[in-house]
């Protein structure tokens, strides 16, 4: 018996003892490396007359799509979130399998699927050199893969693992005139020594039938899709044990294990960087092994992203077949950016969003009014419509066409109990609907896009009886970044590092210690087309430790708002969020700060929206007393020849400040000194 050992595996202790974690994405990367010219793979196969096996080893994207179907999400492995509940199923390898090397093509299929599901493999074979040579090529990059060992063909099977019978392949042509009946001959060039032929196949072969009178595909073309078909076949079910984890959310399952021990996030990052290097922009990006390598990669800013993305450039395009959706940013504070989501990226976004919305407070049977903005490729509505359509709730999608009357109709006629929207649009809508019908009640309010003021949250609880008010941080560039469960409030948000890995950095892109505020960078770990690596998203925050009653504890984001939401005045600075929070006692819902310059002096205009009339001078005095930066300023004078203006406040009714037509947001800080 001879063995090729695997690198030391990562493991985590589960209910049945240590669980070894191998990640299928590492196998995909190993196959990609082995397929490069000069690797020795062609010589190994040609030396045994097995060059026809090469398409099976080159079926990277087809294999990845098949594994995505097999696992219910390649990027979520080893868990599969369930859309009709907030539970997950966990996949574990059976441990070890035994393959009989009757036909090398069939044996190779079994080996690849067994390794993809994390199993060690023993092959009973008369040609151990073939399998050890192939395993050595796949292990050469040093990626964590299971072990392979060989024993003689006549060795007893005891002690080598679960016997695995891989069905033979049989491509068949139909008899003329009978399209559903096999003619009994295989595709041209099909080698029965590799996979089987009519009359030699074992029981229950995997059959593919082709129409009569049409040229059959060559062996290479047919073989490319074989592994994807295998992933759909029943025999692969014997490679994993599936456990339903009742009462365990996806976030809780991930939080229960240390990703540094299991290598989960390291594997996600390796796969992301490898895919990114297929694009011209990232072609020279160095490969990475672990998260510790991430700070050594360059920071991506919005200008570079826009310049190398469609329609301006193709630097972020991988060259893959176009699939999926194109979104654009709301451009509330700048030029629109266009973002491509491949079909697999879109599926990943949905898989990650459904558990997030459960965590935010939605539940089966809810009736939700979706008032998010849509149109002109803006993605707020497009993404959520897809996500809510998978959930066991009834969604009434109004977009920005919602009116107080339509909202009241949905609450009365459809028993709508939840609503989602951008606060700048949603809160004035709810206030007016309540004015028309003081009996209106909304149990759950979910929001995104901008912060919701403390005054508005208090009003929702007092007047609408709102029990759950939850925020999700999201950007069209990379979808959801953080969220509030029903136990979080204010600026604290849980993060989902398996989806968007966040860093807090200083102005030079260097990570800062937890507890220190800085710029947020995101690395999209589940976006294959146009992936973002260390992308400066334009937000600020800091990481703090928080033990949450929801069961997700540890690194929690304290979100400070947009980076361009900093009011820089007379050599000092304060946050837009600080101004809004300070004005909460006056019932202020929305606030915009406009900075200008007059006769060499900085000027500040604060515009507010509130449900009740306010005294601008009283609010101005309150803010000046709260912030030393504003305390020495002078009041605007309207008369000609007055002293230079420093600071004034104007007060408006709900909905009167200018909204961005694409996103419905209010620009938080307008700096005329920069825009001029």
C-alpha positions in Angstrom: 0.0 0.0 0.0 1.3 3.5 -0.8 0.0 6.8 0.3 0.2 10.4 -0.8 -0.4 12.5 2.4 -2.5 15.6 2.4 -1.3 18.9 4.0 -2.3 19.1 7.6 -6.1 19.7 7.5 -8.0 22.3 9.3 -10.5 21.0 11.8 -13.3 22.1 14.1 -14.8 20.3 17.0 -18.4 19.4 16.3 -21.0 17.4 18.2 -19.5 14.1 16.9 -15.9 15.1 17.5 -13.4 16.9 15.2 -14.7 17.7 11.7 -12.0 18.0 9.0 -12.6 20.9 6.7 -11.4 20.7 3.1 -12.9 23.2 0.7 -13.9 22.3 -2.9 -12.6 25.7 -4.1 -9.1 24.5 -3.3 -9.6 21.5 -5.6 -10.8 23.8 -8.4 -7.6 25.9 -8.0 -5.4 22.8 -7.9 -7.0 21.6 -11.2 -6.4 25.0 -12.7 -2.7 24.9 -11.8 -2.3 21.3 -13.0 -3.9 22.3 -16.3 -1.3 25.0 -17.1 1.2 24.2 -19.9 4.4 22.5 -18.7 2.8 21.1 -15.5 3.6 17.6 -16.5 -0.1 16.6 -16.8 0.0 16.0 -20.6 3.1 13.8 -20.3 1.6 11.8 -17.5 -1.6 11.1 -19.5 0.1 10.6 -22.8 2.5 8.1 -21.4 -0.4 5.8 -20.6 -2.5 6.5 -23.7 -5.0 8.5 -21.6 -4.9 11.9 -23.2 -8.6 11.7 -23.8 -9.0 12.2 -20.0 -7.7 15.8 -20.3 -11.1 17.4 -20.9 -12.4 16.0 -17.7 -9.5 17.7 -15.8 -10.1 21.0 -17.8 -13.8 21.3 -17.0 -13.2 24.0 -14.3 -16.3 26.2 -14.8 -18.6 23.4 -15.6 -17.3 21.5 -12.5 -17.7 24.6 -10.4 -21.3 25.1 -11.5 -22.1 21.4 -10.8 -20.6 21.7 -7.3 -22.7 24.8 -6.7 -25.8 22.7 -7.5 -24.6 19.7 -5.4 -23.9 21.8 -2.3 -26.8 24.2 -2.7 -24.1 26.9 -2.8 -20.4 26.4 -3.4 -19.6 29.6 -1.6 -21.7 28.7 1.4 -20.1 25.2 1.9 -20.2 23.3 4.3 -23.7 24.8 5.1 -26.8 25.1 3.0 -29.2 27.8 4.2 -32.8 26.9 3.9 -35.1 29.6 2.4 -38.4 28.4 4.0 -36.9 28.5 7.5 -34.0 30.2 9.2 -32.2 26.8 9.7 -29.2 25.3 7.9 -28.1 21.9 6.8 -24.5 21.0 7.3 -22.6 18.8 4.9 -19.8 16.5 6.1 -17.7 14.0 4.2 -18.2 10.4 5.0 -14.4 10.4 5.7 -12.8 7.9 3.3 -14.0 6.0 0.2 -12.7 3.0 -1.8 -12.6 3.0 -5.6 -12.0 0.1 -7.9 -10.0 1.2 -10.9 -11.9 -0.7 -13.6 -12.0 2.1 -16.1 -9.7 5.2 -15.6 -12.3 7.7 -16.7 -14.8 6.4 -14.2 -12.1 6.2 -11.5 -11.1 9.8 -12.1 -14.7 11.0 -11.8 -15.0 9.2 -8.5 -11.7 10.7 -7.2 -12.6 14.3 -8.2 -16.1 14.1 -6.6 -14.7 12.4 -3.5 -12.1 15.0 -3.0 -14.5 17.9 -3.7 -16.7 16.6 -0.9 -13.7 16.4 1.5 -13.1 12.6 1.5 -9.8 10.7 1.5 -9.6 8.1 -1.3 -8.1 4.6 -1.6 -7.9 3.2 -5.2 -7.6 -0.5 -5.8 -5.5 -0.4 -9.0 -3.0 -2.1 -11.2 -1.4 1.2 -12.1 -0.6 3.0 -8.9 1.8 5.3 -10.7 -0.9 7.0 -12.6 -2.9 7.9 -9.5 0.1 9.0 -7.4 1.4 11.0 -10.3 -1.9 12.8 -10.7 -2.3 13.4 -7.0 1.2 14.8 -6.8 0.4 17.3 -9.5 -2.7 18.4 -7.7 -0.9 18.7 -4.4 2.0 20.6 -5.8 0.6 24.1 -5.2 0.4 23.2 -1.5 -3.3 23.6 -1.2 -5.1 21.6 1.5 -6.5 18.6 -0.3 -7.5 15.1 1.0 -5.1 12.2 0.8 -4.9 9.5 -1.8 -3.5 6.0 -1.4 -3.4 2.9 -3.6 -3.6 -0.8 -2.9 -3.4 -3.8 -5.3 -6.5 -4.8 -7.2 -6.9 -8.0 -5.3 -6.5 -6.3 -1.8 -9.4 -6.8 0.5 -11.7 -3.8 0.9 -11.9 -3.9 4.6 -10.5 -0.8 6.4 -10.2 1.4 3.4 -13.4 3.3 3.6 -16.9 3.2 2.2 -16.9 1.3 -1.2 -18.0 3.8 -3.9 -19.5 2.6 -7.2 -19.3 5.2 -9.8 -21.7 4.5 -12.7 -20.4 4.1 -16.2 -21.1 6.8 -18.8 -23.1 5.9 -21.9 -23.7 8.5 -24.7 -26.3 7.0 -27.0 -27.9 7.9 -30.4 -31.6 7.3 -30.9 -32.8 4.9 -33.6 -34.3 6.8 -36.6 -37.9 7.4 -36.0 -37.8 6.5 -32.3 -36.2 9.5 -30.6 -36.8 8.0 -27.1 -35.1 4.7 -27.7 -31.4 4.1 -27.7 -29.8 2.7 -30.8 -27.2 0.8 -29.0 -24.1 2.7 -30.2 -22.0 5.4 -28.5 -20.9 8.8 -29.7 -18.1 8.8 -32.3 -14.7 8.4 -30.8 -16.0 7.2 -27.5 -13.4 5.0 -25.8 -15.1 2.1 -23.9 -11.8 1.5 -22.1 -12.2 4.9 -20.4 -15.9 5.0 -19.6 -17.8 2.0 -21.0 -19.7 1.3 -24.2 -23.0 -0.4 -25.0 -22.9 -4.0 -23.9 -20.0 -3.4 -21.4 -21.5 -0.9 -19.1 -22.3 -1.8 -15.5 -25.7 -1.6 -13.9 -27.6 1.7 -14.1 -25.2 3.7 -16.3 -25.5 7.4 -16.7 -27.1 7.8 -20.2 -27.1 10.7 -22.5 -29.3 10.4 -25.6 -29.0 12.4 -28.8 -31.5 12.9 -31.6 -31.4 10.6 -34.6 -29.9 12.0 -37.8 -27.8 14.6 -36.0 -24.1 14.5 -35.7 -23.0 13.4 -32.3 -20.5 15.5 -30.4 -16.9 14.4 -30.2 -15.6 12.8 -27.0 -13.9 16.0 -25.9 -17.0 18.1 -26.2 -19.1 15.5 -24.4 -16.6 15.0 -21.6 -16.5 18.6 -20.6 -20.0 18.4 -19.1 -19.6 15.0 -17.5 -18.7 16.2 -14.0 -21.6 18.6 -13.9 -23.9 15.7 -14.7 -22.3 13.7 -12.0 -23.0 16.4 -9.5 -26.7 16.0 -10.3 -26.6 12.2 -10.1 -27.8 10.2 -7.2 -24.4 8.4 -6.6 -22.8 11.6 -5.3 -25.2 11.6 -2.3 -23.1 8.7 -0.9 -20.1 11.1 -0.5 -21.6 13.4 2.2 -23.6 13.2 5.4 -26.3 15.9 5.6 -27.5 17.1 9.0 -30.4 19.5 9.6 -29.5 22.0 12.3 -32.8 23.0 13.7 -32.7 26.4 15.3 -29.3 27.2 13.9 -28.9 30.2 11.6 -26.2 30.5 8.9 -24.6 33.3 10.9 -24.7 31.3 14.1 -23.2 28.2 12.4 -20.4 30.2 11.1 -19.8 32.0 14.4 -19.7 28.7 16.3 -16.3 27.8 14.6 -13.1 29.7 14.5 -12.4 30.4 10.8 -8.7 30.7 11.6 -8.6 27.1 12.7 -10.8 25.8 9.9 -9.2 27.9 7.2 -12.7 28.8 5.8 -12.0 32.5 5.1 -8.5 31.7 3.8 -10.0 29.3 1.2 -12.6 32.0 0.3 -9.9 34.6 -0.2 -7.6 32.2 -2.3 -10.5 31.5 -4.6 -11.4 35.2 -5.0 -7.9 36.3 -5.8 -7.4 33.5 -8.3 -10.5 34.4 -10.1 -9.6 38.1 -10.0 -6.3 37.4 -11.7 -8.2 36.3 -14.8 -9.1 40.0 -15.5 -6.6 42.5 -17.0 -6.7 44.8 -14.0 -5.8 42.1 -11.5 -3.5 40.0 -13.8 -0.4 40.9 -11.8 -1.9 40.6 -8.4 0.2 38.2 -6.3 -1.5 35.0 -5.1 -2.4 34.8 -1.5 -2.5 31.9 1.0 -4.3 33.4 4.1 -6.1 36.5 5.3 -2.7 37.6 6.7 -1.7 38.3 3.1 -4.6 40.6 2.4 -3.1 43.9 3.8 -0.2 43.5 1.4 -2.6 43.9 -1.6 -3.2 47.4 -3.1 -6.3 49.4 -2.3 -8.9 49.9 -5.0 -10.5 53.3 -5.2 -13.6 54.4 -7.0 -11.8 56.3 -9.7 -9.9 53.2 -10.8 -13.0 51.0 -10.6 -14.9 53.4 -12.8 -12.1 53.8 -15.3 -11.6 50.1 -15.8 -15.3 49.0 -15.7 -17.8 49.0 -18.5 -18.7 51.2 -20.3 -15.4 53.0 -19.8 -13.0 50.0 -19.9 -12.8 46.3 -19.6 -10.1 45.9 -17.0 -12.4 44.1 -14.5 -13.9 41.8 -17.1 -12.9 38.1 -16.8 -13.7 37.2 -20.4 -16.3 34.7 -19.3 -19.6 34.2 -21.2 -21.9 37.1 -20.2 -24.6 36.2 -17.7 -26.4 37.8 -14.8 -27.3 41.4 -14.1 -25.9 44.9 -14.6 -26.5 47.5 -11.8 -25.5 51.1 -11.3 -24.8 53.1 -8.3 -27.3 55.8 -7.2 -24.6 58.4 -7.7 -25.9 60.4 -4.7 -22.4 61.9 -4.2 -20.7 61.4 -7.5 -20.6 59.9 -11.0 -22.6 56.7 -11.5 -20.7 53.4 -11.6 -21.9 50.3 -13.4 -21.5 46.9 -11.7 -21.7 43.5 -13.4 -23.0 40.5 -11.4 -22.6 37.1 -13.1 -25.4 34.6 -12.6 -23.4 32.8 -9.9 -22.7 36.1 -8.2 -26.4 36.9 -8.2 -27.3 33.5 -6.8 -24.7 34.0 -4.0 -26.2 37.4 -3.2 -29.6 35.8 -2.8 -28.3 32.9 -0.7 -26.6 35.3 1.7 -29.5 37.8 1.8 -32.3 35.5 2.8 -30.7 34.6 6.2 -29.9 38.2 6.7 -33.5 39.3 6.3 -34.6 36.6 8.7 -32.0 37.9 11.2 -33.4 41.5 10.7 -36.8 40.3 11.9 -38.8 39.1 8.9 -40.6 35.8 9.4 -42.6 33.3 7.4 -46.1 34.7 6.7 -45.1 38.3 6.9 -46.7 40.7 4.3 -44.0 43.2 3.2 -44.4 46.4 1.3 -41.2 47.1 -0.7 -40.8 50.8 -1.4 -37.2 50.7 -2.5 -36.2 52.7 -5.6 -35.9 51.0 -9.0 -35.3 52.0 -12.6 -32.3 53.0 -14.8 -30.3 50.0 -13.6 -30.4 51.1 -9.9 -30.3 47.9 -8.0 -32.0 48.5 -4.7 -35.4 47.2 -5.9 -34.0 44.6 -8.4 -32.0 42.8 -5.8 -34.6 42.7 -3.1 -37.4 41.6 -5.4 -35.3 38.5 -6.2 -34.5 37.9 -2.6 -38.0 38.3 -1.2 -39.4 36.1 -4.0 -37.5 33.1 -2.5 -38.8 33.7 1.0 -42.1 32.4 2.5 -43.7 35.8 2.7 -46.0 37.9 0.6 -44.3 40.9 -1.0 -46.1 44.0 -2.3 -43.6 45.8 -4.5 -44.5 49.4 -5.0 -41.0 50.9 -5.5 -41.0 54.7 -5.3 -44.5 54.9 -6.7 -45.9 54.2 -3.1 -48.3 56.8 -1.9 -50.0 57.3 1.5 -53.2 56.0 0.0 -51.6 52.9 -1.5 -49.8 52.1 1.7 -53.0 52.4 3.7 -54.8 50.1 1.2 -52.1 47.5 1.5 -52.2 47.7 5.3 -56.0 47.4 5.4 -56.7 45.1 2.4 -53.7 42.8 2.5 -52.8 43.0 6.2 -49.3 44.3 5.4 -47.3 44.3 8.6 -43.8 45.2 7.4 -42.2 47.7 5.1 -38.8 48.3 3.7 -37.3 51.5 2.2 -34.9 54.4 2.3 -35.6 56.5 5.3 -35.6 59.8 3.3 -38.6 58.4 1.3 -40.1 56.0 3.8 -40.5 58.1 6.9 -42.4 61.0 5.3 -44.6 58.4 3.6 -45.4 56.7 6.9 -46.0 60.1 8.7 -48.5 61.2 6.1 -50.2 57.8 6.0 -50.5 58.0 9.8 -51.9 61.6 9.6 -54.6 60.3 7.4 -55.3 57.2 9.5 -54.1 57.4 13.1 -55.0 53.7 13.5 -52.3 52.6 11.1 -49.9 50.1 12.6 -46.6 48.7 11.1 -45.0 45.9 13.1 -41.6 45.9 11.3 -39.7 48.6 9.5 -36.5 47.6 7.6 -34.4 50.3 6.0 -31.2 50.9 4.1 -29.4 53.6 2.1 -29.1 56.2 4.8 -29.3 56.4 8.6 -32.6 56.7 10.4 -32.6 59.4 13.1 -33.2 58.6 16.7 -36.3 60.9 16.6 -37.8 58.9 13.7 -37.2 55.5 15.4 -38.9 56.8 18.5 -41.9 58.1 16.5 -42.3 54.7 14.8 -42.5 52.9 18.1 -44.8 55.4 19.7 -47.3 56.1 16.8 -47.1 53.0 14.6 -46.5 50.4 17.3 -43.4 49.3 15.5 -41.7 46.5 17.3 -38.7 45.9 15.0 -36.6 48.6 13.4 -33.5 47.2 11.6 -30.9 48.5 9.3 -28.9 46.8 6.5 -25.8 48.4 5.1 -25.6 47.7 1.4 -23.9 49.0 -1.8 -24.6 48.2 -5.4 -20.9 47.7 -5.8 -20.8 44.6 -3.5 -24.3 44.1 -2.0 -24.8 43.7 1.7 -22.0 44.8 4.1 -23.7 44.6 7.5 -27.0 44.3 9.2 -28.8 44.8 12.5 -30.6 41.9 14.1 -33.6 42.6 16.3 -31.3 43.1 19.3 -29.0 45.8 17.7 -29.8 49.5 17.4 -28.0 52.8 16.6 -24.7 52.4 14.8 -23.9 48.7 15.6 -24.1 46.2 12.8 -23.2 42.5 12.5 -20.9 41.7 9.6 -20.8 38.8 7.2 -17.1 38.1 6.5 -17.9 35.1 4.4 -19.6 37.4 1.9 -17.9 40.8 2.1 -14.8 40.8 4.2 -14.4 44.2 5.8 -11.2 46.0 7.0 -10.9 49.3 8.9 -7.8 51.1 7.7 -6.1 54.5 8.0 -5.7 57.0 5.1 -2.8 54.9 3.7 -4.7 51.6 3.6 -3.0 50.1 6.7 -5.3 48.2 9.1 -5.9 49.9 12.4 -6.5 48.0 15.7 -10.1 47.1 16.7 -11.7 50.0 18.5 -10.0 52.6 16.2 -12.1 54.4 13.6 -11.1 54.6 10.0 -12.1 54.0 6.4 -13.8 50.8 5.4 -12.4 48.5 2.8 -14.4 45.5 1.4 -13.2 42.4 -0.4 -16.0 40.6 -2.2 -15.5 36.9 -1.5 -18.4 35.6 -3.5 -18.3 37.8 -6.7 -16.5 36.3 -9.6 -17.1 38.9 -12.3 -15.5 42.2 -11.4 -14.5 41.2 -7.9 -13.5 44.0 -5.5 -10.4 43.5 -3.5 -9.7 46.0 -0.7 -12.2 48.4 -2.3 -12.6 51.8 -0.6 -16.4 51.9 -0.4 -16.5 55.5 1.0 -17.8 54.6 4.5 -16.2 54.9 7.9 -16.5 52.9 11.1 -14.7 50.9 13.6 -14.8 47.3 15.0 -15.9 46.7 18.5 -16.6 43.4 20.4 -20.2 42.8 21.1 -21.8 39.8 22.7 -25.3 39.7 21.1 -28.3 37.8 22.4 -29.0 36.6 18.9 -26.0 34.2 19.2 -23.6 36.1 16.9 -20.9 37.6 19.0 -17.5 39.0 18.4 -16.4 41.5 15.8 -19.2 44.0 15.3 -19.1 47.1 13.1 -19.9 50.5 14.6 -20.9 52.3 11.4 -20.1 56.0 11.3 -21.6 56.9 7.9 -20.1 58.0 4.6 -16.6 59.2 4.4 -17.9 62.2 2.4 -20.3 62.7 5.4 -17.5 64.5 7.3 -18.1 68.2 7.8 -14.7 69.8 7.5 -14.8 73.4 8.7 -12.2 76.0 9.7 -9.5 73.4 10.2 -11.7 71.0 12.2 -14.1 68.2 11.4 -17.3 66.6 12.7 -19.5 63.8 11.4 -22.8 64.2 9.7 -24.1 61.4 12.0 -23.1 63.5 15.1 -25.0 66.5 13.8 -28.1 64.4 13.1 -27.9 62.7 16.5 -27.5 66.1 18.3 -30.6 67.4 16.5 -32.7 64.4 17.5 -34.2 66.1 20.5 -35.8 68.7 18.2 -37.5 65.9 16.2 -35.2 66.3 13.2 -35.6 63.4 10.7 -33.1 64.4 8.0 -30.2 66.8 7.9 -28.0 68.2 5.2 -24.8 70.2 5.7 -23.6 72.5 3.0 -20.2 74.0 3.3 -19.1 77.0 1.2 -16.6 79.9 1.3 -17.2 83.6 1.5 -14.5 86.2 1.6 -11.9 83.7 2.7 -14.1 82.2 5.5 -15.8 78.8 5.6 -19.5 78.9 5.8 -22.0 76.2 6.9 -25.7 75.9 6.2 -27.5 73.1 8.0 -30.9 72.2 6.5 -33.3 70.0 8.4 -36.6 68.2 7.9 -38.9 67.6 10.8 -42.6 66.8 11.3 -43.2 69.8 13.6 -42.2 73.5 12.9 -38.8 74.4 14.4 -37.1 77.6 15.5 -34.0 77.8 13.3 -32.2 80.0 15.8 -32.9 77.7 18.7 -31.6 74.7 16.8 -28.5 76.7 15.7 -27.8 77.8 19.3 -28.2 74.1 20.4 -25.7 72.8 17.8 -23.2 75.6 18.4 -23.3 74.8 22.1 -22.9 71.1 21.5 -19.9 71.3 19.1 -16.9 73.6 19.9 -16.1 73.8 16.2 -19.3 75.7 15.7 -19.4 77.8 18.9 -17.2 80.6 17.6 -19.1 81.2 14.4 -21.2 84.2 13.5 -24.8 84.3 12.4 -25.6 85.0 8.8 -26.7 88.5 8.1 -29.0 89.0 5.1 -28.4 92.8 4.7 -25.9 94.1 2.2 -22.4 94.8 3.5 -22.8 92.4 6.5 -20.0 90.5 8.1 -18.9 87.2 6.5 -21.4 84.4 7.1 -20.4 81.4 9.2 -23.3 79.2 10.3 -27.0 79.2 9.8 -29.9 76.7 10.1 -32.9 76.4 7.8 -35.9 74.2 8.8 -38.2 72.4 6.4 -41.2 70.0 6.4 -40.8 66.3 5.6 -39.9 65.6 2.0 -38.9 69.2 1.1 -35.1 68.6 0.8 -33.8 67.6 -2.6 -33.7 63.8 -3.2 -31.6 61.9 -5.7 -34.0 60.7 -8.4 -32.2 57.3 -8.7 -31.9 56.4 -5.1 -34.2 58.7 -3.1 -31.4 59.7 -0.8 -30.4 63.1 0.4 -26.8 64.1 -0.1 -25.6 64.3 3.5 -22.7 66.8 3.0 -22.4 69.2 0.1 -19.0 70.9 -0.1 -19.3 73.8 -2.6 -15.6 74.4 -2.1 -14.8 71.1 -3.8 -17.7 71.0 -6.3 -16.9 74.5 -7.5 
